[in-house]
Amino acid sequence: MENKFYFALRSFTADFYVCIEQNALYIAKEVLKSVSFLKKVEYEGDTLSYITLNKLQFEHVVKELLLVHQYRVELFRLSNQTQSWELCCKATPGNVSEFESILGNYSEIEDVNRVVAFKISVNVGSISQIKVSLACCELLTHSFRVCEFVDNEHLSNLQCALVQIAPRECITLATTGWISSAVDSVFRLITIPLTIVKQNHFDSSDLRSLLDRLLKFKKGSASRCDALPEFNLQDAMQCVAAIVRYLKLMMDDCNMRQFNLEAIDLGQFLRLDYGCFDSLHLWKLNASGLKSADTLYGVLNHCQTALGQRLLEQWLKMPLLNKNKIDERLHIVGHFVSDKKLRCLIHQNILTRFPDVHKISKLLVKKRVGLCEIHKMYSAVVCIPALLDALSQSEVDSVIEEYFVAPLKVLIADFDNFVQMVKATLDFEHLTATREYRIKPQFDESLSALHEEIQRLEDNLAVKFAYARKIIQMSQLLNLEKGKAVKMEWNKQYGYCFRSQQCLKNRRDIQILDTLKGGIKFTDSRTSHLSDKMTEVKRKYGELQKKTVDTMVEVTAGYLEPFKHFGNLIASLDVLVSFAVAAVNAPIPYVKPNILDKGCGEIDITDGRHPCLELQPDVSCISNSLRLRKGDTEMIVLTGPNMGGKSTYLRQAAVIVIMAQIGSFVPAKKASISLVDSILTRIGASDNQYKGLSTFMTEMIEAASILKVVAKSDSLILIDELGRGTSTFDGLGLSWAIARCVCVVLPQFVYFVHCRDIANRVHAFCLFASHFLELTMLADEIDVVKNYYMRATFAGDQLVLLYQVLPGICDRSFGINVARMVDFPEEVLQDARDEEERLESFRLDENGRKVLNIFLLLKEKLSTAADSSGDLLPYVRQITKELEKRLSTSIA
């Protein structure tokens, strides 16, 4: 966020915007995707690059910079008095209010706005007592959400909270020392813009009076914010004060009595770290070029409304930990899966009629709506009886009755007066005939008179059109082909005019208005005169009905709470029906998982499939089972060839768990899953040249982020092929040492972690994918450790990957065979085989036994390693050097 984009506004005959040098180059390359927009100018002996944008281009560029690229934008205007450039407005990804008068699509940008303020406090003399206070403001739903939680010195809980809340921008106070370093590390990883504000932003001395004006209190409750339990979270309330000042909420009267204040209980949701969203392909923020089957969001998203799509994203970020709520969702999904008629009726016919109720509700607060938006809300409300009829056609059980039927019946009664008002005032006949919104002419005598004038003008225009067709013989004048026609239409720019699919010859009695690819638009003097009169009469009609429209808007705004509740119901229904559609439309239908209580210690997935993989074209997905039970199989070491499917097996297991805990059916033959409270991953890695990070450094950062987390007894961790980016000795040493550190703090459900102590001390479920075959020896020591491998075979001399997980060990590497599959030169392959044979010759029986004994000795020494992270690094170095020394001595 240190980088800013500076624009200069110049006004001559029209407004246009100028950006220079590096800002201009970035916009041309990254936003407009063409350097042809760049221009050069000589200024004081230097050549400057600049770019000019008209208003539409400026709106597009600013939106991209704020929402996609997450930059600040500042606009300067040349002062007429001082003849100097002055800052007239600025915007950040989370605060675009000052651009309201400039951006035509301001409401679109503001609608997805979510801002978080947080504050970190430490008890003096104890670094372990770290408290994070956090407040989130969402303008679309007009809500403040607050929480306070204990964190560690790496702020891993804060990181997970921000990833799951997904704010557009964060604000906080300036910090020093280790707190500043920890905050920087978090935001380098999650790439959310961070803004440092002054101390007075967090001053809550006058917050009580501010919230008393902003909050909407329930009927019958005290209209004082200090009566709310959330107000007792003093540090979190300081964060609320910071948001109120940063977004300047008190400067807009439309915000008064609109906000809700509630607490966030992050303990109710499965905790996902930053690596999960990327490595598991839950969804992509920048979805350009991605097919629907590329992400879990795309697989499950059959939602028909914007309400449902937003809620699905929220559910994916925050899977549930409450077994009863998960079972209720699964029960409703099962009902729609089994009742095809009901599912198709709701999904294809009813849900398609609902607008974005939450977005229109927000516009109602701002008084930025007209008859069009009121009609959309009316159309949504009158669909409620049809929805209730659809639900009543099937056997409605108690869960669906409680979730949807009973609340919808209450809403019908709440909206009765609203429906009657719209029926009495809105001219539906005129809307059907012309698609124009207006008040009924019978509503006012003046409107009736203007309506009669409009009808007279329409009759004259009809006569004129008939005259143009019959008397002037327009078809002959235009020399129209058979089947071509002349039509009369109305548009905002030209009013009433004629449109033809062929071009005109030179005629003085006809005025060409526009030339299109498919024909022309034209008029004549009489039609133009009638059109001008019609435009004037309609303008007067609009002015006369404005007072009535404003009254309708005020009345409609009084239904904001029922509309919000209505939107929440439709969103939930849309997502649950979407889950049912995804389940039945899959190549092999999904099944209902059996959810077990947290702590039961069982994950049993029979013939599981990756939901994204099985939807890819020309792909046959191989199903694999996963069975982990405490006391029997608690740890699996997974080996196999490159491209054999190890990483997919990891992702498949985690994705199925997430699907189950959001209430979706899962791609498997059968599944029993005990609740998991957190998922942490270390899968896949690549370098990041913008941050100066190598592939190995990226691996270490991700692994370190897992080590920093104090997980609970039901966590799920996925780590794949750790240590592959460095030497064999270093990689193996790091694998064992990191596993040692992990096993001290990590718990019951752990996938793909290297550690015998996980099984011994914490009895963790653990699957570890690696090419370090030495790790398979753990199965000889610990009964609950099992070895599995990815099956592969040969057809002649060609490697065939079968993608099946079987018990046993893959005792060889297939790297050269994989290289042959991609047509490596034969001489390179032969050289590789020769070198492989030379290295394999070291595996003589005597030396092999020595190496094994040395490794076992070093492994025993690991048990004496200190648990603290401060002692870990020198210990890794020690065992690595000793391993190198003893191996070289043995081989010599």
Backbone hydrogen bonds, N-H to C=O, Kabsch-Sander energy under -0.5 kcal/mol:
donor,donor_aa,acceptor,acceptor_aa,energy
5,F,72,R,-1.5
6,Y,4,K,-0.5
7,F,74,E,-2.7
8,A,18,V,-2.7
9,L,76,F,-3.0
10,R,8,A,-0.6
10,R,16,F,-2.4
12,F,10,R,-0.5
12,F,14,A,-1.3
16,F,10,R,-1.9
17,Y,53,L,-2.9
18,V,8,A,-2.6
19,C,51,I,-2.1
21,E,49,S,-3.4
23,N,20,I,-1.0
24,A,20,I,-0.9
25,L,21,E,-2.5
26,Y,22,Q,-2.4
27,I,23,N,-2.2
28,A,24,A,-2.4
29,K,25,L,-2.3
30,E,26,Y,-3.1
31,V,26,Y,-0.7
31,V,27,I,-1.4
32,L,27,I,-3.0
34,S,28,A,-2.9
37,F,34,S,-0.9
38,L,35,V,-1.5
39,K,50,Y,-2.8
41,V,48,L,-1.8
43,Y,41,V,-0.5
43,Y,46,D,-3.4
46,D,43,Y,-2.0
48,L,41,V,-3.2
48,L,46,D,-0.6
50,Y,39,K,-2.5
51,I,19,C,-2.5
53,L,17,Y,-2.7
58,F,54,N,-2.7
59,E,55,K,-2.3
60,H,56,L,-2.0
61,V,57,Q,-2.7
62,V,58,F,-2.8
63,K,59,E,-2.1
64,E,60,H,-2.1
65,L,61,V,-2.7
66,L,62,V,-2.5
67,L,63,K,-2.7
68,V,63,K,-0.5
68,V,64,E,-1.5
69,H,64,E,-2.5
71,Y,65,L,-2.6
72,R,3,N,-1.1
73,V,91,A,-2.6
74,E,5,F,-2.8
75,L,89,C,-2.9
76,F,7,F,-3.0
77,R,86,E,-2.7
78,L,9,L,-0.8
79,S,77,R,-0.5
79,S,84,S,-2.7
83,Q,79,S,-1.5
86,E,77,R,-2.6
88,C,75,L,-2.6
89,C,75,L,-1.4
91,A,73,V,-2.7
92,T,95,N,-2.0
95,N,92,T,-1.0
99,F,96,V,-1.6
100,E,97,S,-1.6
102,I,99,F,-1.2
103,L,99,F,-2.7
104,G,102,I,-0.5
106,Y,103,L,-1.0
109,I,105,N,-1.6
110,E,106,Y,-2.6
111,D,107,S,-1.9
112,V,108,E,-0.7
112,V,109,I,-0.6
113,N,110,E,-1.8
115,V,137,C,-2.2
116,V,169,E,-2.2
117,A,135,A,-2.6
118,F,171,I,-1.9
119,K,133,S,-2.5
121,S,131,K,-2.7
123,N,129,Q,-2.1
126,S,123,N,-2.0
129,Q,126,S,-1.0
130,I,128,S,-1.4
130,I,151,D,-0.7
131,K,121,S,-2.9
131,K,129,Q,-0.5
132,V,149,F,-3.1
133,S,119,K,-2.9
133,S,131,K,-0.5
134,L,147,C,-2.8
135,A,117,A,-2.6
136,C,145,R,-2.9
137,C,115,V,-2.9
138,E,143,S,-2.2
139,L,113,N,-1.2
139,L,137,C,-0.6
140,L,113,N,-0.6
142,H,138,E,-0.7
143,S,138,E,-1.8
144,F,260,N,-3.5
145,R,136,C,-2.6
146,V,262,E,-2.0
147,C,134,L,-2.2
149,F,132,V,-2.2
151,D,130,I,-2.6
155,L,152,N,-1.8
159,Q,155,L,-2.0
160,C,156,S,-2.1
161,A,157,N,-2.2
162,L,158,L,-2.5
163,V,159,Q,-2.3
164,Q,160,C,-2.1
165,I,161,A,-2.5
166,A,162,L,-2.5
168,R,114,R,-3.7
169,E,114,R,-1.1
170,C,193,P,-2.5
171,I,116,V,-2.3
172,T,195,T,-1.9
174,A,197,V,-0.5
179,I,176,T,-0.9
180,S,176,T,-0.8
181,S,177,G,-1.7
182,A,178,W,-2.6
183,V,179,I,-2.7
184,D,180,S,-2.4
185,S,181,S,-2.2
186,V,182,A,-2.1
187,F,183,V,-2.3
188,R,184,D,-1.9
189,L,185,S,-1.3
190,I,186,V,-2.2
191,T,187,F,-1.3
195,T,170,C,-2.8
197,V,172,T,-2.4
197,V,195,T,-0.5
201,H,198,K,-1.4
202,F,199,Q,-1.4
203,D,200,N,-1.3
204,S,202,F,-0.6
207,L,204,S,-1.1
210,L,206,D,-1.5
211,L,207,L,-3.1
212,D,208,R,-1.9
213,R,209,S,-0.8
213,R,210,L,-0.7
214,L,210,L,-1.7
215,L,211,L,-3.0
216,K,259,F,-2.9
217,F,215,L,-0.6
221,S,218,K,-1.8
224,R,222,A,-1.3
227,A,224,R,-1.3
228,L,225,C,-1.8
231,F,228,L,-1.1
232,N,229,P,-1.4
233,L,230,E,-1.6
234,Q,232,N,-1.7
237,M,233,L,-2.2
238,Q,234,Q,-1.5
239,C,235,D,-1.3
240,V,236,A,-1.7
241,A,237,M,-2.3
242,A,238,Q,-1.9
243,I,239,C,-1.9
244,V,240,V,-2.5
245,R,241,A,-2.0
246,Y,242,A,-2.6
247,L,243,I,-2.8
249,L,244,V,-1.8
251,M,248,K,-1.2
252,D,249,L,-1.2
253,D,251,M,-0.6
255,N,252,D,-1.9
256,M,253,D,-1.4
257,R,213,R,-2.3
258,Q,214,L,-1.6
258,Q,255,N,-1.2
259,F,214,L,-2.4
260,N,142,H,-1.6
262,E,144,F,-2.4
264,I,146,V,-3.0
265,D,263,A,-0.5
266,L,264,I,-0.8
268,Q,265,D,-1.9
269,F,266,L,-1.3
270,L,319,P,-3.3
271,R,677,D,-2.4
272,L,270,L,-0.5
273,D,679,I,-1.5
276,C,273,D,-0.9
277,F,273,D,-0.9
278,D,274,Y,-1.0
279,S,275,G,-3.0
280,L,276,C,-2.1
281,H,278,D,-0.6
282,L,277,F,-0.8
283,W,277,F,-0.7
287,A,285,L,-1.0
290,L,287,A,-1.9
294,D,291,K,-1.7
295,T,292,S,-0.7
296,L,281,H,-2.2
297,Y,282,L,-2.7
299,V,295,T,-1.9
300,L,296,L,-2.3
301,N,297,Y,-1.6
302,H,300,L,-1.6
309,Q,305,T,-1.8
310,R,306,A,-2.0
311,L,307,L,-1.9
312,L,308,G,-2.6
313,E,309,Q,-1.8
314,Q,310,R,-1.8
315,W,311,L,-2.7
316,L,312,L,-2.2
317,K,313,E,-1.6
318,M,314,Q,-1.7
320,L,661,Q,-2.4
321,L,268,Q,-1.6
323,K,321,L,-0.8
326,I,322,N,-2.2
327,D,323,K,-2.6
328,E,324,N,-1.9
329,R,325,K,-2.1
330,L,326,I,-2.7
331,H,327,D,-2.3
332,I,328,E,-2.1
333,V,329,R,-2.6
334,G,330,L,-2.6
335,H,331,H,-1.7
336,F,332,I,-1.9
337,V,333,V,-2.3
338,S,334,G,-2.2
339,D,335,H,-1.5
340,K,338,S,-0.9
343,R,339,D,-2.4
344,C,340,K,-2.7
345,L,341,K,-2.2
346,I,342,L,-2.5
347,H,343,R,-2.6
348,Q,344,C,-2.5
349,N,344,C,-0.5
349,N,345,L,-1.5
350,I,345,L,-1.5
351,L,346,I,-2.9
353,R,350,I,-1.8
354,F,351,L,-1.4
357,V,355,P,-1.7
360,I,356,D,-2.3
361,S,357,V,-2.3
362,K,358,H,-1.9
363,L,359,K,-1.9
364,L,360,I,-2.1
365,V,361,S,-1.7
366,K,362,K,-1.6
367,K,363,L,-0.5
367,K,364,L,-0.9
368,R,363,L,-2.6
374,I,370,G,-1.9
375,H,371,L,-2.6
376,K,372,C,-1.8
377,M,373,E,-2.2
378,Y,374,I,-2.4
379,S,375,H,-2.8
380,A,376,K,-1.9
381,V,377,M,-2.3
382,V,378,Y,-2.5
383,C,380,A,-0.9
384,I,381,V,-1.8
387,L,383,C,-2.2
388,L,384,I,-2.7
389,D,385,P,-2.7
390,A,386,A,-2.2
391,L,387,L,-2.3
392,S,388,L,-2.2
393,Q,389,D,-1.1
393,Q,390,A,-0.5
394,S,390,A,-0.5
394,S,391,L,-0.7
396,V,394,S,-1.1
397,D,395,E,-0.6
401,E,397,D,-2.1
402,E,398,S,-2.4
403,Y,399,V,-2.7
404,F,400,I,-2.7
405,V,400,I,-1.7
406,A,401,E,-2.8
408,L,404,F,-2.4
409,K,405,V,-2.0
410,V,406,A,-1.7
411,L,407,P,-2.1
412,I,408,L,-2.0
413,A,409,K,-1.4
414,D,410,V,-2.0
415,F,411,L,-2.4
416,D,413,A,-0.9
419,V,415,F,-2.5
420,Q,416,D,-2.1
421,M,417,N,-2.3
422,V,418,F,-2.1
423,K,419,V,-2.4
424,A,420,Q,-1.9
425,T,421,M,-1.2
426,L,422,V,-2.5
427,D,438,R,-2.5
428,F,426,L,-1.3
431,L,427,D,-1.6
432,T,428,F,-2.4
433,A,429,E,-2.0
434,T,430,H,-2.7
435,R,431,L,-2.0
436,E,430,H,-0.6
440,K,425,T,-3.1
443,F,440,K,-1.5
444,D,441,P,-1.4
448,S,444,D,-1.9
449,A,445,E,-2.0
450,L,446,S,-2.0
451,H,447,L,-2.3
452,E,448,S,-2.1
453,E,449,A,-1.8
454,I,450,L,-2.4
455,Q,451,H,-2.4
456,R,452,E,-2.1
457,L,453,E,-2.3
458,E,454,I,-2.5
459,D,455,Q,-2.3
460,N,456,R,-2.1
461,L,457,L,-2.5
462,A,458,E,-2.3
463,V,459,D,-2.3
464,K,460,N,-2.6
465,F,461,L,-2.4
466,A,462,A,-2.5
467,Y,463,V,-2.7
468,A,464,K,-2.5
469,R,465,F,-2.0
470,K,466,A,-3.1
471,I,467,Y,-1.5
472,I,467,Y,-1.9
474,M,468,A,-1.3
476,Q,473,Q,-1.0
477,L,473,Q,-2.0
478,L,474,M,-2.4
480,L,475,S,-2.6
484,K,481,E,-2.1
487,K,499,R,-2.5
489,E,497,C,-2.6
491,N,495,G,-1.8
495,G,491,N,-2.4
497,C,489,E,-2.5
498,F,522,F,-3.3
499,R,487,K,-2.9
500,S,520,I,-2.4
501,Q,485,A,-0.7
507,R,505,K,-0.5
510,I,507,R,-0.7
511,Q,523,T,-3.1
512,I,510,I,-0.6
513,L,521,K,-3.0
514,D,521,K,-1.7
516,L,514,D,-0.6
516,L,519,G,-3.0
519,G,516,L,-1.0
520,I,500,S,-2.2
521,K,514,D,-2.7
522,F,498,F,-2.4
523,T,511,Q,-2.1
528,S,524,D,-2.5
529,H,525,S,-2.0
530,L,526,R,-2.4
531,S,527,T,-2.5
532,D,528,S,-2.2
533,K,529,H,-2.0
534,M,530,L,-2.4
535,T,531,S,-2.5
536,E,532,D,-2.1
537,V,533,K,-2.4
538,K,534,M,-2.6
539,R,535,T,-1.9
540,K,536,E,-2.1
541,Y,537,V,-2.4
542,G,538,K,-2.4
543,E,539,R,-2.1
544,L,540,K,-2.5
545,Q,541,Y,-2.0
546,K,542,G,-0.7
546,K,543,E,-0.6
549,V,545,Q,-2.6
550,D,546,K,-2.9
551,T,547,K,-1.9
552,M,548,T,-2.2
553,V,549,V,-2.4
554,E,550,D,-2.3
555,V,551,T,-2.4
556,T,552,M,-2.8
557,A,553,V,-2.5
558,G,554,E,-0.7
558,G,555,V,-0.9
559,Y,556,T,-2.0
560,L,557,A,-1.2
563,F,559,Y,-2.4
564,K,560,L,-2.7
565,H,561,E,-2.4
566,F,562,P,-2.6
567,G,563,F,-2.8
568,N,564,K,-2.2
569,L,565,H,-2.1
570,I,566,F,-2.4
571,A,567,G,-2.4
572,S,568,N,-2.3
573,L,569,L,-2.5
574,D,570,I,-2.7
575,V,571,A,-2.3
576,L,572,S,-2.4
577,V,573,L,-2.5
578,S,574,D,-2.0
579,F,575,V,-2.3
580,A,576,L,-1.7
581,V,577,V,-2.5
582,A,578,S,-2.7
583,A,579,F,-2.1
584,V,580,A,-2.1
585,N,581,V,-2.0
586,A,582,A,-0.8
590,Y,583,A,-1.6
591,V,666,V,-2.6
594,N,671,A,-3.1
595,I,593,P,-0.8
596,L,594,N,-0.5
596,L,673,I,-2.8
600,C,597,D,-1.8
603,I,628,L,-2.1
604,D,672,S,-3.1
605,I,603,I,-0.5
605,I,626,L,-3.2
606,T,604,D,-0.5
606,T,670,K,-3.2
607,D,605,I,-0.5
608,G,624,N,-2.0
609,R,667,P,-2.5
614,E,610,H,-2.1
615,L,612,C,-0.9
616,Q,613,L,-1.4
619,V,616,Q,-1.0
621,C,619,V,-0.7
623,S,621,C,-0.5
624,N,608,G,-2.2
626,L,605,I,-2.7
628,L,603,I,-2.4
629,R,633,T,-1.4
630,K,601,G,-1.7
632,D,629,R,-1.9
633,T,629,R,-1.2
634,E,632,D,-0.5
634,E,784,V,-2.2
635,M,784,V,-2.0
636,I,766,C,-4.9
637,V,786,K,-2.3
638,L,636,I,-0.6
638,L,768,F,-3.8
639,T,637,V,-0.5
639,T,788,Y,-2.1
644,G,641,P,-1.6
649,Y,645,G,-1.9
650,L,646,K,-1.8
651,R,647,S,-2.6
652,Q,648,T,-2.8
653,A,649,Y,-1.9
654,A,650,L,-2.0
655,V,651,R,-3.0
656,I,652,Q,-2.2
657,V,653,A,-1.7
658,I,654,A,-2.4
659,M,655,V,-2.8
660,A,656,I,-2.2
661,Q,657,V,-1.9
662,I,658,I,-1.0
662,I,659,M,-0.7
663,G,660,A,-0.8
664,S,659,M,-2.5
666,V,591,V,-2.7
668,A,666,V,-1.6
669,K,606,T,-2.6
670,K,606,T,-1.2
672,S,604,D,-2.6
673,I,594,N,-2.5
674,S,602,E,-2.1
675,L,596,L,-1.5
677,D,714,D,-2.5
678,S,714,D,-0.8
679,I,271,R,-3.0
680,L,716,L,-3.0
682,R,718,L,-2.9
688,N,693,L,-2.8
691,K,688,N,-0.7
692,G,688,N,-0.7
693,L,688,N,-2.5
698,T,694,S,-2.4
699,E,695,T,-2.2
700,M,696,F,-2.5
701,I,697,M,-2.5
702,E,698,T,-2.2
703,A,699,E,-2.7
704,A,700,M,-2.9
705,S,701,I,-2.1
706,I,702,E,-1.2
707,L,703,A,-2.2
708,K,704,A,-1.9
709,V,705,S,-0.5
709,V,706,I,-1.0
711,A,709,V,-1.3
715,S,712,K,-1.0
716,L,678,S,-3.3
718,L,680,L,-3.4
720,D,682,R,-3.4
721,E,769,A,-2.6
724,R,721,E,-1.0
726,T,723,G,-1.0
731,G,727,S,-3.2
732,L,728,T,-2.7
733,G,729,F,-2.7
734,L,730,D,-2.9
735,S,731,G,-2.2
736,W,732,L,-2.3
737,A,733,G,-2.6
738,I,734,L,-3.2
739,A,735,S,-2.1
740,R,736,W,-2.1
741,C,737,A,-2.1
742,V,738,I,-3.0
743,C,739,A,-2.7
744,V,740,R,-0.8
745,V,741,C,-0.9
745,V,742,V,-0.8
746,L,742,V,-3.0
748,Q,713,S,-1.1
749,F,715,S,-0.6
750,V,748,Q,-0.9
750,V,765,F,-4.5
751,Y,717,I,-2.7
755,C,753,V,-0.8
759,A,755,C,-0.6
759,A,756,R,-0.5
760,N,756,R,-1.9
761,R,757,D,-3.4
762,V,757,D,-1.0
762,V,758,I,-0.7
763,H,758,I,-1.3
764,A,758,I,-1.7
765,F,748,Q,-7.1
766,C,634,E,-2.5
766,C,764,A,-0.5
768,F,636,I,-2.9
769,A,719,I,-0.9
770,S,638,L,-2.1
770,S,768,F,-0.5
773,L,771,H,-1.3
775,L,772,F,-1.5
776,T,773,L,-1.6
777,M,774,E,-1.5
778,L,775,L,-1.6
779,A,776,T,-1.3
780,D,777,M,-1.3
781,E,777,M,-0.6
781,E,778,L,-1.0
782,I,778,L,-2.4
783,D,781,E,-0.5
785,V,782,I,-1.4
786,K,635,M,-3.2
788,Y,637,V,-2.6
789,Y,806,L,-2.8
790,M,639,T,-2.0
791,R,789,Y,-0.6
791,R,804,Q,-3.2
793,T,800,V,-2.7
795,A,798,Q,-2.7
796,G,794,F,-0.6
797,D,795,A,-0.6
798,Q,795,A,-1.5
800,V,793,T,-3.6
801,L,799,L,-0.5
802,L,791,R,-1.7
802,L,800,V,-0.5
803,Y,791,R,-0.8
806,L,789,Y,-2.6
806,L,804,Q,-0.6
808,G,787,N,-2.8
811,D,809,I,-1.0
818,V,814,F,-2.4
819,A,815,G,-2.1
820,R,816,I,-1.9
821,M,817,N,-1.6
822,V,818,V,-0.9
822,V,819,A,-0.6
823,D,820,R,-1.9
824,F,819,A,-1.3
829,L,825,P,-2.1
830,Q,826,E,-2.6
831,D,827,E,-2.0
832,A,828,V,-2.1
833,R,829,L,-2.3
834,D,830,Q,-2.4
835,E,831,D,-2.2
836,E,832,A,-2.3
837,E,833,R,-2.4
838,R,834,D,-2.0
839,L,835,E,-2.3
840,E,836,E,-2.7
841,S,837,E,-1.4
842,F,839,L,-1.3
843,R,840,E,-2.1
844,L,842,F,-1.2
848,G,844,L,-3.5
849,R,845,D,-2.2
850,K,846,E,-2.1
851,V,847,N,-3.0
852,L,848,G,-2.4
853,N,849,R,-2.6
854,I,850,K,-2.9
855,F,851,V,-2.6
856,L,852,L,-2.5
857,L,853,N,-2.3
858,L,854,I,-2.6
859,K,855,F,-2.4
860,E,856,L,-2.0
861,K,857,L,-1.7
862,L,858,L,-1.2
863,S,859,K,-0.6
863,S,860,E,-0.9
864,T,861,K,-1.7
865,A,862,L,-1.9
871,D,868,S,-0.8
872,L,868,S,-0.7
873,L,869,S,-0.9
875,Y,871,D,-1.2
876,V,872,L,-2.3
877,R,873,L,-2.1
878,Q,874,P,-2.2
879,I,875,Y,-2.5
880,T,876,V,-2.2
881,K,877,R,-2.3
882,E,878,Q,-2.2
883,L,879,I,-2.3
884,E,880,T,-2.4
885,K,881,K,-2.5
886,R,882,E,-2.5
887,L,883,L,-2.3
888,S,884,E,-2.3
889,T,885,K,-2.1
890,S,886,R,-2.4
891,I,887,L,-2.5
892,A,888,S,-2.1
